Amino acid sequence: MELIAHVQGLTAIAIGIIIGLGALGACLGIAIMGSKFLESAARQPELVPLLQGRMFLLAGLIDAAFIIGLAVALLFAFSNPLISALQH
């Protein structure tokens, strides 16, 4: 029983790290992308519609990567395969 509690505790720490670093990376990625978009829009205003479409596409991909990490964290939170391997 003590081993299962230890695995659950380490899993909770891993979930926090997965979600925290994923959110930090997504926020930094979108912030850098937004600043570069504003720089390029200031240099060449005629390209704003083209750049804006690409920026929103990349923002969706960055958020999708974070949401995939969130799904993996929720998998470990609610149906931990490590605990089921210990119980057999």
N, C-alpha and C positions, 0 to 999 in steps of 0.2 A: 504493500500500500504506500509505503514511503517513496518508493521509486516512481509510482504514478504521480504522486503529488509534486515530486521534483520535476518530472517531465512537464506537468501542467504549468508550473511556475516559469520554467525556461521558455515554454511556448508563449506564455503571456508577454514575456520580455521580447521575444522574437517578433510577435505581432506588433508591439509598440515600435520596434525599430523599423519594420517593414513599412508601416503606415507613416511614421514620422519622416523617414528619409525619402519615401516616395512623394510625400506632400512637399517637402523642402525642394526636391529636384524639380517637380512640376512647377512650383512657384518661381524658382529661379529661371527655369527655361522659358516660361511665358514672359517673365519680366525682361529678360535679355532680348527675346524676340520682339517684344513690344517697343523697346528702346531702339533697336535696329530698324524697325519699321518706321518709327517717327523720324529717325535720321535720314533714311532713304526718301521718305515722303517730303522732307524739307528740301532735299537736294533736287529731286525730280518730281514735282507735283503732278505731272502728266501720267506718271506710272502708278498713282495711288490705287485706282480700281484693280489693276492686276496684282499689285503687292498685297492689297487688302484681302483678296480672295485666297491668296497663298498663305497669308498670315493666319486666317481663320481655319484653314485646312490643317496647318501645323499645330495650332492650338488644340484642335480636336484630337490629333494624334498624340500630343503630349498628355492630354487628359485621359485618353484611352489607356496609355501605358500606366498611369497612376491607378486607374480603376481596375486594371488587371491585377496589379499588386494588391489592391484592396480586396479583390475576390480571393486571392490566394491566402491573405491574412484571415478572411472570414472562414475559409475552408479549415484552416488550422484552429480557429476559435470554436467552431461548432461541430465539426466531425474530424477530430484529430486522428490521422492515420497512425501516428506514433503510439498513441495510447492503445488503439485496437491491436497493434502488433505486440504490445507488452502483455495484454490480457490473454493471449492464446498460448 
